[in-house]
Amino acid sequence: MSRFIKEHIITELEDQLRDRGEVLVVDMSKLTGVDANRLRVELGQSNIETLGVKNSLARLAASRVGLEALNSILEGPSTLVWGGDDVVALSRQITKWAKELTALEIKGAAVEGQALDAAAVDKLSKSPGRPELLSKIAGLILSPGGNIAGALLGTGGTIAGQVKSHSEREE
């Protein structure tokens, strides 16, 4: 492969990886063609992209866009996986597929500049995602107001009931 072609591939890969804080690396080499295509189509429907690329070219592109953490993971057959709603959703999809297709091997990931091994990716897949965290935060923000309203309504209702019963006795 000529230097011009290699530089073009690296530039294209840089464009795809730029502004990505997280990229997973898997080994899809042992999958059958049917399973590999099914995996790519299903992941594509979730807005997740996969790309098999030569490790040396991937290392160069990753280094240029600030994903140096991938360098230690890019050994042997490697496929880069990125996209989805967030890194938790991405790791959930990949771990789900790794359980379904035993030939799919998770090698690791680069998340916000940190290298993760396969066990850490599995642990990440079990953590709450962005939507769950946002709903928890909204619940925590709204709960003090709800508690105050409940206390006022509860106490106010009790006092109103007692006043009403006293007024009925006096009549």
C-alpha angles and dihedrals in degrees: 000000000000124000090246092056092046092050090048091051091048091049092050091048091048090054091052095046097041113114091013111130093185136041127169124209121212136172110235095164095105095052120105116245092252093051092045092051092045090050093049093048094048092046090047090057088057090051091253118139128208127196130180109207139162109273096231092053091045090051092052093048092044092051091051093053098042100262096119089141087077092065094080092048098048100091124126123351107356136180120189116223125190142150133056127119095302141335093274092054089047093051091045091054093048095046090047090054092044089057092047096043106040091190090065109093124196108217100180145278146244111231119178092335095313125112116230127194124220093270091053091050089053090049090048090053090060095053122093116274130226096276092049092048092048091051091049091050091048090049092050092048093049099041098079091053090048091049092050092047091048092049092049093046093045096047093039091051091050093050092046090051092050092048090050093050092049091050091050091052092051093052 
